[in-house]
Amino acid sequence: EPLELSEGDRAQGHARNYTIDSLRAEMSAGGYHVVHWQGIFLKVLSNRQMLGWDWNLIRAIDRVGRRLPEHCAELYLVGRPS
């Protein structure tokens, strides 16, 4: 389940996970409308598994992530009060 916290999440102090839909819903419930959103870095493996990868490969994965933002490791939204 994408919203459940893993042991790794808890160890890093994460309080919750979001999908783009759940994050949009929380913004809306807080009285904001989304004017822009983006995903940052498509994670295909764990950080440990990606250590030592060539930077050209990392940049290529980042470019793919810009086309598939809902699958990226991090999401951000820009909102304005409704």
N, CA, C and O atoms as CSV, one atom per row, in Angstrom:
chain,resi,resn,atom,element,x,y,z
A,1,GLU,N,N,0.857,-1.180,0.000
A,1,GLU,CA,C,0.000,0.000,0.000
A,1,GLU,C,C,0.901,1.240,0.000
A,1,GLU,O,O,1.755,1.371,0.877
A,2,PRO,N,N,0.729,2.150,-0.962
A,2,PRO,CA,C,1.635,3.296,-1.070
A,2,PRO,C,C,1.565,4.281,0.097
A,2,PRO,O,O,2.527,5.016,0.321
A,3,LEU,N,N,0.474,4.321,0.838
A,3,LEU,CA,C,0.348,5.292,1.919
A,3,LEU,C,C,0.838,4.764,3.264
A,3,LEU,O,O,1.017,5.539,4.203
A,4,GLU,N,N,1.054,3.461,3.366
A,4,GLU,CA,C,1.527,2.884,4.626
A,4,GLU,C,C,3.002,3.214,4.833
A,4,GLU,O,O,3.795,3.212,3.891
A,5,LEU,N,N,3.348,3.494,6.075
A,5,LEU,CA,C,4.740,3.775,6.408
A,5,LEU,C,C,5.505,2.466,6.585
A,5,LEU,O,O,5.036,1.537,7.243
A,6,SER,N,N,6.679,2.415,5.991
A,6,SER,CA,C,7.547,1.255,6.172
A,6,SER,C,C,8.393,1.471,7.427
A,6,SER,O,O,8.389,2.558,8.006
A,7,GLU,N,N,9.107,0.447,7.835
A,7,GLU,CA,C,10.023,0.593,8.965
A,7,GLU,C,C,11.074,1.658,8.647
A,7,GLU,O,O,11.451,2.443,9.516
A,8,GLY,N,N,11.543,1.680,7.398
A,8,GLY,CA,C,12.506,2.691,6.987
A,8,GLY,C,C,11.942,4.100,7.093
A,8,GLY,O,O,12.640,5.023,7.514
A,9,ASP,N,N,10.664,4.267,6.708
A,9,ASP,CA,C,10.012,5.571,6.843
A,9,ASP,C,C,10.004,6.010,8.307
A,9,ASP,O,O,10.368,7.140,8.631
A,10,ARG,N,N,9.588,5.108,9.174
A,10,ARG,CA,C,9.511,5.434,10.597
A,10,ARG,C,C,10.894,5.762,11.165
A,10,ARG,O,O,11.043,6.693,11.956
A,11,ALA,N,N,11.897,4.995,10.757
A,11,ALA,CA,C,13.258,5.224,11.242
A,11,ALA,C,C,13.775,6.598,10.823
A,11,ALA,O,O,14.587,7.198,11.528
A,12,GLN,N,N,13.311,7.096,9.685
A,12,GLN,CA,C,13.730,8.411,9.200
A,12,GLN,C,C,12.853,9.537,9.739
A,12,GLN,O,O,13.094,10.707,9.444
A,13,GLY,N,N,11.840,9.187,10.526
A,13,GLY,CA,C,10.982,10.200,11.127
A,13,GLY,C,C,9.826,10.646,10.268
A,13,GLY,O,O,9.203,11.668,10.555
A,14,HIS,N,N,9.522,9.899,9.213
A,14,HIS,CA,C,8.388,10.274,8.368
A,14,HIS,C,C,7.082,10.092,9.126
A,14,HIS,O,O,6.910,9.116,9.856
A,15,ALA,N,N,6.177,11.022,8.954
A,15,ALA,CA,C,4.880,10.967,9.622
A,15,ALA,C,C,3.792,10.381,8.737
A,15,ALA,O,O,2.833,9.794,9.239
A,16,ARG,N,N,3.932,10.536,7.414
A,16,ARG,CA,C,2.919,10.025,6.491
A,16,ARG,C,C,3.500,9.964,5.086
A,16,ARG,O,O,4.515,10.594,4.789
A,17,ASN,N,N,2.844,9.202,4.235
A,17,ASN,CA,C,3.161,9.132,2.812
A,17,ASN,C,C,1.937,9.600,2.039
A,17,ASN,O,O,0.807,9.501,2.517
A,18,TYR,N,N,2.176,10.105,0.854
A,18,TYR,CA,C,1.094,10.605,0.010
A,18,TYR,C,C,1.184,10.043,-1.397
A,18,TYR,O,O,2.264,9.706,-1.883
A,19,THR,N,N,0.038,9.949,-2.036
A,19,THR,CA,C,-0.043,9.864,-3.488
A,19,THR,C,C,-0.405,11.275,-3.946
A,19,THR,O,O,-0.735,12.120,-3.113
A,20,ILE,N,N,-0.352,11.542,-5.225
A,20,ILE,CA,C,-0.727,12.885,-5.669
A,20,ILE,C,C,-2.191,13.164,-5.335
A,20,ILE,O,O,-2.545,14.294,-5.000
A,21,ASP,N,N,-3.039,12.148,-5.424
A,21,ASP,CA,C,-4.462,12.354,-5.116
A,21,ASP,C,C,-4.680,12.641,-3.633
A,21,ASP,O,O,-5.462,13.527,-3.288
A,22,SER,N,N,-4.001,11.908,-2.750
A,22,SER,CA,C,-4.192,12.149,-1.318
A,22,SER,C,C,-3.591,13.500,-0.906
A,22,SER,O,O,-4.123,14.165,-0.018
A,23,LEU,N,N,-2.496,13.905,-1.541
A,23,LEU,CA,C,-1.905,15.203,-1.227
A,23,LEU,C,C,-2.794,16.345,-1.716
A,23,LEU,O,O,-2.969,17.343,-1.017
A,24,ARG,N,N,-3.351,16.195,-2.911
A,24,ARG,CA,C,-4.302,17.205,-3.413
A,24,ARG,C,C,-5.514,17.311,-2.490
A,24,ARG,O,O,-5.978,18.412,-2.196
A,25,ALA,N,N,-6.026,16.170,-2.034
A,25,ALA,CA,C,-7.195,16.167,-1.149
A,25,ALA,C,C,-6.880,16.875,0.168
A,25,ALA,O,O,-7.714,17.620,0.682
A,26,GLU,N,N,-5.704,16.654,0.709
A,26,GLU,CA,C,-5.337,17.315,1.956
A,26,GLU,C,C,-5.188,18.828,1.754
A,26,GLU,O,O,-5.586,19.613,2.614
A,27,MET,N,N,-4.619,19.228,0.628
A,27,MET,CA,C,-4.503,20.658,0.328
A,27,MET,C,C,-5.903,21.288,0.224
A,27,MET,O,O,-6.154,22.366,0.762
A,28,SER,N,N,-6.789,20.599,-0.468
A,28,SER,CA,C,-8.154,21.108,-0.632
A,28,SER,C,C,-8.855,21.207,0.724
A,28,SER,O,O,-9.519,22.203,1.011
A,29,ALA,N,N,-8.706,20.183,1.545
A,29,ALA,CA,C,-9.321,20.197,2.875
A,29,ALA,C,C,-8.752,21.326,3.736
A,29,ALA,O,O,-9.430,21.817,4.639
A,30,GLY,N,N,-7.529,21.735,3.469
A,30,GLY,CA,C,-6.913,22.842,4.198
A,30,GLY,C,C,-7.253,24.211,3.636
A,30,GLY,O,O,-6.760,25.226,4.129
A,31,GLY,N,N,-8.098,24.248,2.604
A,31,GLY,CA,C,-8.554,25.512,2.063
A,31,GLY,C,C,-7.709,26.078,0.931
A,31,GLY,O,O,-7.738,27.282,0.679
A,32,TYR,N,N,-6.955,25.217,0.245
A,32,TYR,CA,C,-6.099,25.654,-0.858
A,32,TYR,C,C,-6.497,24.969,-2.157
A,32,TYR,O,O,-7.027,23.858,-2.148
A,33,HIS,N,N,-6.241,25.635,-3.261
A,33,HIS,CA,C,-6.367,24.962,-4.553
A,33,HIS,C,C,-4.967,24.887,-5.164
A,33,HIS,O,O,-4.139,25.777,-4.970
A,34,VAL,N,N,-4.728,23.825,-5.893
A,34,VAL,CA,C,-3.413,23.555,-6.457
A,34,VAL,C,C,-3.242,24.328,-7.754
A,34,VAL,O,O,-4.072,24.226,-8.658
A,35,VAL,N,N,-2.169,25.100,-7.845
A,35,VAL,CA,C,-1.873,25.830,-9.077
A,35,VAL,C,C,-0.746,25.158,-9.859
A,35,VAL,O,O,-0.591,25.402,-11.055
A,36,HIS,N,N,0.035,24.321,-9.194
A,36,HIS,CA,C,1.114,23.582,-9.865
A,36,HIS,C,C,1.530,22.421,-8.978
A,36,HIS,O,O,1.471,22.509,-7.752
A,37,TRP,N,N,1.953,21.329,-9.613
A,37,TRP,CA,C,2.543,20.233,-8.855
A,37,TRP,C,C,3.588,19.555,-9.710
A,37,TRP,O,O,3.547,19.625,-10.938
A,38,GLN,N,N,4.518,18.903,-9.056
A,38,GLN,CA,C,5.611,18.239,-9.758
A,38,GLN,C,C,6.107,17.064,-8.920
A,38,GLN,O,O,6.037,17.082,-7.691
A,39,GLY,N,N,6.600,16.060,-9.602
A,39,GLY,CA,C,7.296,14.968,-8.951
A,39,GLY,C,C,8.789,15.175,-9.108
A,39,GLY,O,O,9.242,15.738,-10.104
A,40,ILE,N,N,9.553,14.723,-8.130
A,40,ILE,CA,C,11.001,14.869,-8.154
A,40,ILE,C,C,11.640,13.501,-8.024
A,40,ILE,O,O,11.465,12.835,-7.004
A,41,PHE,N,N,12.345,13.087,-8.995
A,41,PHE,CA,C,13.169,11.892,-9.061
A,41,PHE,C,C,12.384,10.578,-9.023
A,41,PHE,O,O,11.804,10.206,-8.003
A,42,LEU,N,N,12.386,9.911,-10.130
A,42,LEU,CA,C,11.781,8.592,-10.272
A,42,LEU,C,C,12.681,7.570,-9.583
A,42,LEU,O,O,13.815,7.348,-10.009
A,43,LYS,N,N,12.176,6.951,-8.521
A,43,LYS,CA,C,12.967,5.968,-7.780
A,43,LYS,C,C,12.629,4.576,-8.308
A,43,LYS,O,O,11.513,4.088,-8.132
A,44,VAL,N,N,13.587,3.959,-8.943
A,44,VAL,CA,C,13.357,2.620,-9.483
A,44,VAL,C,C,13.866,1.543,-8.529
A,44,VAL,O,O,13.433,0.393,-8.601
A,45,LEU,N,N,14.784,1.912,-7.638
A,45,LEU,CA,C,15.333,1.006,-6.632
A,45,LEU,C,C,15.596,1.801,-5.360
A,45,LEU,O,O,15.399,3.016,-5.338
A,46,SER,N,N,16.030,1.139,-4.320
A,46,SER,CA,C,16.372,1.836,-3.087
A,46,SER,C,C,17.624,2.679,-3.305
A,46,SER,O,O,18.386,2.448,-4.244
A,47,ASN,N,N,17.826,3.656,-2.427
A,47,ASN,CA,C,19.031,4.488,-2.522
A,47,ASN,C,C,20.290,3.615,-2.473
A,47,ASN,O,O,21.224,3.828,-3.246
A,48,ARG,N,N,20.313,2.653,-1.584
A,48,ARG,CA,C,21.482,1.782,-1.443
A,48,ARG,C,C,21.778,1.037,-2.742
A,48,ARG,O,O,22.941,0.877,-3.114
A,49,GLN,N,N,20.731,0.580,-3.435
A,49,GLN,CA,C,20.929,-0.148,-4.682
A,49,GLN,C,C,21.416,0.762,-5.806
A,49,GLN,O,O,22.017,0.293,-6.773
A,50,MET,N,N,21.160,2.054,-5.680
A,50,MET,CA,C,21.540,2.995,-6.728
A,50,MET,C,C,22.894,3.647,-6.477
A,50,MET,O,O,23.398,4.378,-7.330
A,51,LEU,N,N,23.483,3.389,-5.321
A,51,LEU,CA,C,24.807,3.950,-5.031
A,51,LEU,C,C,25.809,3.487,-6.081
A,51,LEU,O,O,25.834,2.318,-6.465
A,52,GLY,N,N,26.613,4.403,-6.526
A,52,GLY,CA,C,27.635,4.058,-7.507
A,52,GLY,C,C,27.167,4.092,-8.951
A,52,GLY,O,O,27.966,3.857,-9.857
A,53,TRP,N,N,25.901,4.377,-9.188
A,53,TRP,CA,C,25.432,4.473,-10.562
A,53,TRP,C,C,26.081,5.670,-11.241
A,53,TRP,O,O,26.388,6.670,-10.592
A,54,ASP,N,N,26.284,5.568,-12.516
A,54,ASP,CA,C,26.828,6.654,-13.314
A,54,ASP,C,C,25.844,7.829,-13.315
A,54,ASP,O,O,24.631,7.635,-13.391
A,55,TRP,N,N,26.389,9.060,-13.229
A,55,TRP,CA,C,25.537,10.243,-13.197
A,55,TRP,C,C,24.711,10.406,-14.463
A,55,TRP,O,O,23.626,10.985,-14.409
A,56,ASN,N,N,25.184,9.920,-15.585
A,56,ASN,CA,C,24.375,9.988,-16.815
A,56,ASN,C,C,23.115,9.153,-16.677
A,56,ASN,O,O,22.058,9.544,-17.171
A,57,LEU,N,N,23.210,8.015,-16.017
A,57,LEU,CA,C,22.030,7.184,-15.774
A,57,LEU,C,C,21.092,7.864,-14.794
A,57,LEU,O,O,19.878,7.858,-15.003
A,58,ILE,N,N,21.619,8.444,-13.742
A,58,ILE,CA,C,20.787,9.164,-12.770
A,58,ILE,C,C,20.036,10.311,-13.453
A,58,ILE,O,O,18.841,10.496,-13.225
A,59,ARG,N,N,20.732,11.072,-14.282
A,59,ARG,CA,C,20.079,12.178,-15.008
A,59,ARG,C,C,19.006,11.655,-15.964
A,59,ARG,O,O,17.951,12.274,-16.101
A,60,ALA,N,N,19.258,10.541,-16.615
A,60,ALA,CA,C,18.269,9.964,-17.527
A,60,ALA,C,C,17.013,9.543,-16.766
A,60,ALA,O,O,15.897,9.775,-17.230
A,61,ILE,N,N,17.192,8.934,-15.616
A,61,ILE,CA,C,16.040,8.532,-14.797
A,61,ILE,C,C,15.277,9.767,-14.330
A,61,ILE,O,O,14.047,9.753,-14.274
A,62,ASP,N,N,15.996,10.828,-13.996
A,62,ASP,CA,C,15.347,12.078,-13.604
A,62,ASP,C,C,14.499,12.630,-14.751
A,62,ASP,O,O,13.387,13.104,-14.520
A,63,ARG,N,N,15.003,12.576,-15.968
A,63,ARG,CA,C,14.241,13.059,-17.128
A,63,ARG,C,C,12.972,12.220,-17.337
A,63,ARG,O,O,11.913,12.765,-17.647
A,64,VAL,N,N,13.080,10.917,-17.168
A,64,VAL,CA,C,11.892,10.058,-17.292
A,64,VAL,C,C,10.885,10.432,-16.210
A,64,VAL,O,O,9.682,10.480,-16.467
A,65,GLY,N,N,11.377,10.697,-14.999
A,65,GLY,CA,C,10.485,11.083,-13.903
A,65,GLY,C,C,9.699,12.339,-14.185
A,65,GLY,O,O,8.578,12.488,-13.696
A,66,ARG,N,N,10.259,13.245,-14.961
A,66,ARG,CA,C,9.530,14.465,-15.308
A,66,ARG,C,C,8.333,14.161,-16.196
A,66,ARG,O,O,7.381,14.940,-16.249
A,67,ARG,N,N,8.378,13.039,-16.887
A,67,ARG,CA,C,7.241,12.614,-17.729
A,67,ARG,C,C,6.247,11.755,-16.953
A,67,ARG,O,O,5.104,11.584,-17.378
A,68,LEU,N,N,6.683,11.216,-15.816
A,68,LEU,CA,C,5.836,10.363,-14.974
A,68,LEU,C,C,5.855,10.877,-13.533
A,68,LEU,O,O,6.226,10.136,-12.622
A,69,PRO,N,N,5.463,12.126,-13.316
A,69,PRO,CA,C,5.648,12.730,-11.992
A,69,PRO,C,C,4.904,12.019,-10.869
A,69,PRO,O,O,5.355,12.044,-9.724
A,70,GLU,N,N,3.780,11.389,-11.170
A,70,GLU,CA,C,3.023,10.722,-10.112
A,70,GLU,C,C,3.742,9.487,-9.574
A,70,GLU,O,O,3.335,8.938,-8.550
A,71,HIS,N,N,4.795,9.046,-10.243
A,71,HIS,CA,C,5.567,7.883,-9.808
A,71,HIS,C,C,6.894,8.267,-9.157
A,71,HIS,O,O,7.704,7.396,-8.840
A,72,CYS,N,N,7.115,9.539,-8.961
A,72,CYS,CA,C,8.385,9.996,-8.403
A,72,CYS,C,C,8.450,9.789,-6.888
A,72,CYS,O,O,7.436,9.587,-6.220
A,73,ALA,N,N,9.673,9.848,-6.376
A,73,ALA,CA,C,9.912,9.623,-4.948
A,73,ALA,C,C,9.383,10.771,-4.089
A,73,ALA,O,O,8.941,10.549,-2.962
A,74,GLU,N,N,9.426,11.969,-4.603
A,74,GLU,CA,C,8.985,13.149,-3.869
A,74,GLU,C,C,7.971,13.906,-4.711
A,74,GLU,O,O,8.060,13.937,-5.939
A,75,LEU,N,N,7.010,14.512,-4.036
A,75,LEU,CA,C,6.007,15.342,-4.693
A,75,LEU,C,C,5.989,16.705,-4.028
A,75,LEU,O,O,6.201,16.815,-2.820
A,76,TYR,N,N,5.738,17.736,-4.807
A,76,TYR,CA,C,5.465,19.027,-4.187
A,76,TYR,C,C,4.312,19.692,-4.911
A,76,TYR,O,O,4.096,19.490,-6.106
A,77,LEU,N,N,3.585,20.484,-4.160
A,77,LEU,CA,C,2.456,21.234,-4.693
A,77,LEU,C,C,2.642,22.707,-4.372
A,77,LEU,O,O,3.201,23.067,-3.336
A,78,VAL,N,N,2.169,23.543,-5.268
A,78,VAL,CA,C,2.075,24.977,-5.021
A,78,VAL,C,C,0.590,25.274,-4.941
A,78,VAL,O,O,-0.158,24.963,-5.868
A,79,GLY,N,N,0.160,25.870,-3.844
A,79,GLY,CA,C,-1.261,26.134,-3.681
A,79,GLY,C,C,-1.518,27.588,-3.343
A,79,GLY,O,O,-0.635,28.312,-2.883
A,80,ARG,N,N,-2.749,27.989,-3.586
A,80,ARG,CA,C,-3.238,29.318,-3.204
A,80,ARG,C,C,-4.509,29.132,-2.388
A,80,ARG,O,O,-5.265,28.185,-2.606
A,81,PRO,N,N,-4.738,30.040,-1.449
A,81,PRO,CA,C,-5.996,29.929,-0.696
A,81,PRO,C,C,-7.194,29.938,-1.631
A,81,PRO,O,O,-7.246,30.704,-2.594
A,82,SER,N,N,-8.155,29.074,-1.331
A,82,SER,CA,C,-9.374,28.989,-2.159
A,82,SER,C,C,-10.282,30.184,-1.934
A,82,SER,O,O,-11.346,30.275,-2.546
